[in-house]
């Protein structure tokens, strides 16, 4: 399926893995936080729960690490490690910024719809000078239900006063693709090294680089 720019008025992007390479960094930060509690786990186990809610993600690591820390305390350890990794290793996915600039030059509306905490999203947008490219930003704190529930995407559509038929969503997880499809929007899935276990078959198109959207 072709997803041409003139087909849509709005373009909504998941953040982690979809716009930036933060999924492996998040997995590594989770593993480092577990090490702070004396338990070694492999960061790649994050692949099993990528795109799920934070309680599911942390619960998965706690189970493998055989630890039961206070969640707020663990989150503080995670944040310290994650922010350090974002500072040193964060990168935009191939072609992402050129595509965003192209969309804005065409007068399109763009938004971020992420299940991540606001501080994570803000850190990434600020670090990569992306803030001004987005007309709406939805994060974990804005909704009560998280992907695969479509609440976050419905909220974005409401804020932008747009219909699903005029909106294209970009995702990289099974949960995210499902959330997008449930809104009635077309969904493009981004394939990368960290989401091989995710079923992306509901998407209209599968890409590895945003350059493919401009070909």
Secondary structure, DSSP 8 states (H G I E B T S, - for coil): ----GGG-SEEEE-SBTTTBSHHHHHHHHHHHHHHTTT----GGGGGGTTTS-HHHHHHHHHHHHT----HHHHHHHHHHHHHHHHHHH--B-TTHHHHHHHHHHTT-EEEEE-SS-HHHHHHHHHHTT-GGG-SEEE-GGG-SS-TTSTHHHHHHHHHHT--GGGEEEEE-SHHHHHHHHHTT-EEEEE--TT-TTS--TTSSEEES-GGGGG-
